[in-house]
Protein backbone atom coordinates (compact mmCIF):
# COMPACT_ATOMS: atom_id res chain seq x y z
CA UNK A 1 0.00 0.00 0.00
CA UNK A 2 0.97 3.65 -0.13
CA UNK A 3 0.61 6.65 2.16
CA UNK A 4 0.21 10.22 0.92
CA UNK A 5 0.94 13.44 2.76
CA UNK A 6 0.02 16.86 1.40
CA UNK A 7 1.66 20.11 2.44
CA UNK A 8 2.08 23.67 1.26
CA UNK A 9 -1.41 25.04 1.75
CA UNK A 10 -2.12 28.34 3.41
CA UNK A 11 -3.63 31.79 3.06
CA UNK A 12 -2.76 33.84 0.00
CA UNK A 13 -4.14 36.97 -1.62
CA UNK A 14 -5.87 36.85 -4.97
CA UNK A 15 -3.32 36.85 -7.77
CA UNK A 16 -0.76 35.08 -5.61
CA UNK A 17 0.83 31.66 -5.92
CA UNK A 18 1.27 28.53 -3.85
CA UNK A 19 3.06 25.25 -4.43
CA UNK A 20 1.52 22.15 -2.92
CA UNK A 21 3.43 18.96 -2.32
CA UNK A 22 2.19 15.39 -2.16
CA UNK A 23 4.79 13.07 -0.67
CA UNK A 24 4.26 9.36 -1.18
CA UNK A 25 5.67 6.59 0.99
CA UNK A 26 5.27 2.83 1.10
CA UNK A 27 5.27 0.70 -2.05
CA UNK A 28 5.58 3.70 -4.33
CA UNK A 29 6.88 1.81 -7.35
CA UNK A 30 3.37 0.45 -7.89
CA UNK A 31 1.80 3.89 -8.23
CA UNK A 32 0.22 4.30 -11.67
CA UNK A 33 -0.75 7.93 -11.36
CA UNK A 34 -1.11 10.67 -8.78
CA UNK A 35 -3.86 13.23 -8.97
CA UNK A 36 -4.73 16.45 -7.23
CA UNK A 37 -8.37 17.09 -6.34
CA UNK A 38 -10.07 19.84 -4.41
CA UNK A 39 -13.24 20.19 -2.41
CA UNK A 40 -14.79 23.49 -1.46
CA UNK A 41 -17.41 23.77 1.31
CA UNK A 42 -20.78 22.57 0.07
CA UNK A 43 -19.37 21.41 -3.25
CA UNK A 44 -18.41 18.08 -4.70
CA UNK A 45 -14.82 17.00 -4.95
CA UNK A 46 -13.38 17.88 -8.35
CA UNK A 47 -10.33 16.93 -10.33
CA UNK A 48 -7.54 19.49 -10.60
CA UNK A 49 -4.76 17.61 -12.40
CA UNK A 50 -3.26 14.15 -12.82
CA UNK A 51 0.22 12.98 -13.70
CA UNK A 52 0.76 9.42 -14.89
CA UNK A 53 3.79 7.20 -14.59
CA UNK A 54 4.72 7.94 -18.19
CA UNK A 55 4.69 11.67 -17.43
CA UNK A 56 1.47 12.43 -19.26
CA UNK A 57 -0.55 15.10 -17.51
CA UNK A 58 -4.19 16.07 -17.63
CA UNK A 59 -5.88 19.14 -16.23
CA UNK A 60 -9.38 20.27 -15.53
CA UNK A 61 -10.25 22.92 -18.10
CA UNK A 62 -10.58 25.69 -15.53
CA UNK A 63 -7.05 25.03 -14.22
CA UNK A 64 -5.22 24.97 -17.54
CA UNK A 65 -2.69 27.73 -17.83
CA UNK A 66 -2.75 28.56 -14.12
CA UNK A 67 -1.85 25.27 -12.45
CA UNK A 68 1.06 22.95 -13.24
CA UNK A 69 1.52 19.43 -11.94
CA UNK A 70 5.01 17.95 -11.81
CA UNK A 71 6.93 15.26 -9.99
CA UNK A 72 10.29 14.51 -8.44
CA UNK A 73 10.77 10.76 -8.66
CA UNK A 74 13.82 10.79 -6.41
CA UNK A 75 11.70 12.33 -3.63
CA UNK A 76 8.51 10.40 -4.46
CA UNK A 77 6.79 13.76 -4.48
CA UNK A 78 4.26 15.34 -6.81
CA UNK A 79 3.84 19.10 -6.86
CA UNK A 80 1.01 21.39 -7.82
CA UNK A 81 2.15 24.88 -8.71
CA UNK A 82 -0.80 27.24 -8.54
CA UNK A 83 -0.53 30.74 -10.00
CA UNK A 84 -2.98 33.60 -10.42
CA UNK A 85 -5.07 32.26 -7.58
CA UNK A 86 -8.64 33.41 -7.25
CA UNK A 87 -11.01 33.32 -4.27
CA UNK A 88 -12.90 30.57 -6.11
CA UNK A 89 -9.82 28.37 -5.72
CA UNK A 90 -10.39 28.24 -1.96
CA UNK A 91 -10.77 24.58 -1.01
CA UNK A 92 -9.16 21.61 0.65
CA UNK A 93 -6.69 20.17 -1.83
CA UNK A 94 -6.14 16.42 -1.70
CA UNK A 95 -3.91 14.09 -3.61
CA UNK A 96 -4.66 10.53 -4.48
CA UNK A 97 -2.75 7.63 -5.90
CA UNK A 98 -3.92 5.04 -8.36
CA UNK A 99 -2.00 2.04 -7.08
CA UNK A 100 -1.16 -1.38 -8.46
CA UNK A 101 -2.68 -3.42 -11.27
CA UNK A 102 -6.00 -3.36 -9.40
CA UNK A 103 -6.06 0.46 -9.43
CA UNK A 104 -6.64 0.77 -5.71
CA UNK A 105 -7.07 4.42 -4.79
CA UNK A 106 -5.43 5.96 -1.75
CA UNK A 107 -6.09 9.48 -0.49
CA UNK A 108 -4.14 11.90 1.61
CA UNK A 109 -5.64 14.03 4.39
CA UNK A 110 -5.62 17.23 2.39
CA UNK A 111 -4.25 20.72 2.81
CA UNK A 112 -6.32 23.89 3.09
CA UNK A 113 -5.88 26.64 0.53
CA UNK A 114 -7.60 29.95 1.22
CA UNK A 115 -7.48 32.79 -1.28
CA UNK A 116 -8.57 36.19 -0.02
CA UNK A 117 -9.96 38.89 -2.29
C-alpha positions as CSV (number, residue, x, y, z in Angstrom):
1,X,0.0,0.0,0.0
2,X,1.0,3.7,-0.1
3,X,0.6,6.7,2.2
4,X,0.2,10.2,0.9
5,X,0.9,13.4,2.8
6,X,0.0,16.9,1.4
7,X,1.7,20.1,2.4
8,X,2.1,23.7,1.3
9,X,-1.4,25.0,1.8
10,X,-2.1,28.3,3.4
11,X,-3.6,31.8,3.1
12,X,-2.8,33.8,0.0
13,X,-4.1,37.0,-1.6
14,X,-5.9,36.9,-5.0
15,X,-3.3,36.8,-7.8
16,X,-0.8,35.1,-5.6
17,X,0.8,31.7,-5.9
18,X,1.3,28.5,-3.8
19,X,3.1,25.3,-4.4
20,X,1.5,22.2,-2.9
21,X,3.4,19.0,-2.3
22,X,2.2,15.4,-2.2
23,X,4.8,13.1,-0.7
24,X,4.3,9.4,-1.2
25,X,5.7,6.6,1.0
26,X,5.3,2.8,1.1
27,X,5.3,0.7,-2.0
28,X,5.6,3.7,-4.3
29,X,6.9,1.8,-7.3
30,X,3.4,0.5,-7.9
31,X,1.8,3.9,-8.2
32,X,0.2,4.3,-11.7
33,X,-0.7,7.9,-11.4
34,X,-1.1,10.7,-8.8
35,X,-3.9,13.2,-9.0
36,X,-4.7,16.5,-7.2
37,X,-8.4,17.1,-6.3
38,X,-10.1,19.8,-4.4
39,X,-13.2,20.2,-2.4
40,X,-14.8,23.5,-1.5
41,X,-17.4,23.8,1.3
42,X,-20.8,22.6,0.1
43,X,-19.4,21.4,-3.2
44,X,-18.4,18.1,-4.7
45,X,-14.8,17.0,-4.9
46,X,-13.4,17.9,-8.4
47,X,-10.3,16.9,-10.3
48,X,-7.5,19.5,-10.6
49,X,-4.8,17.6,-12.4
50,X,-3.3,14.2,-12.8
51,X,0.2,13.0,-13.7
52,X,0.8,9.4,-14.9
53,X,3.8,7.2,-14.6
54,X,4.7,7.9,-18.2
55,X,4.7,11.7,-17.4
56,X,1.5,12.4,-19.3
57,X,-0.6,15.1,-17.5
58,X,-4.2,16.1,-17.6
59,X,-5.9,19.1,-16.2
60,X,-9.4,20.3,-15.5
61,X,-10.2,22.9,-18.1
62,X,-10.6,25.7,-15.5
63,X,-7.1,25.0,-14.2
64,X,-5.2,25.0,-17.5
65,X,-2.7,27.7,-17.8
66,X,-2.7,28.6,-14.1
67,X,-1.9,25.3,-12.5
68,X,1.1,22.9,-13.2
69,X,1.5,19.4,-11.9
70,X,5.0,18.0,-11.8
71,X,6.9,15.3,-10.0
72,X,10.3,14.5,-8.4
73,X,10.8,10.8,-8.7
74,X,13.8,10.8,-6.4
75,X,11.7,12.3,-3.6
76,X,8.5,10.4,-4.5
77,X,6.8,13.8,-4.5
78,X,4.3,15.3,-6.8
79,X,3.8,19.1,-6.9
80,X,1.0,21.4,-7.8
81,X,2.2,24.9,-8.7
82,X,-0.8,27.2,-8.5
83,X,-0.5,30.7,-10.0
84,X,-3.0,33.6,-10.4
85,X,-5.1,32.3,-7.6
86,X,-8.6,33.4,-7.2
87,X,-11.0,33.3,-4.3
88,X,-12.9,30.6,-6.1
89,X,-9.8,28.4,-5.7
90,X,-10.4,28.2,-2.0
91,X,-10.8,24.6,-1.0
92,X,-9.2,21.6,0.7
93,X,-6.7,20.2,-1.8
94,X,-6.1,16.4,-1.7
95,X,-3.9,14.1,-3.6
96,X,-4.7,10.5,-4.5
97,X,-2.8,7.6,-5.9
98,X,-3.9,5.0,-8.4
99,X,-2.0,2.0,-7.1
100,X,-1.2,-1.4,-8.5
101,X,-2.7,-3.4,-11.3
102,X,-6.0,-3.4,-9.4
103,X,-6.1,0.5,-9.4
104,X,-6.6,0.8,-5.7
105,X,-7.1,4.4,-4.8
106,X,-5.4,6.0,-1.8
107,X,-6.1,9.5,-0.5
108,X,-4.1,11.9,1.6
109,X,-5.6,14.0,4.4
110,X,-5.6,17.2,2.4
111,X,-4.2,20.7,2.8
112,X,-6.3,23.9,3.1
113,X,-5.9,26.6,0.5
114,X,-7.6,29.9,1.2
115,X,-7.5,32.8,-1.3
116,X,-8.6,36.2,0.0
117,X,-10.0,38.9,-2.3
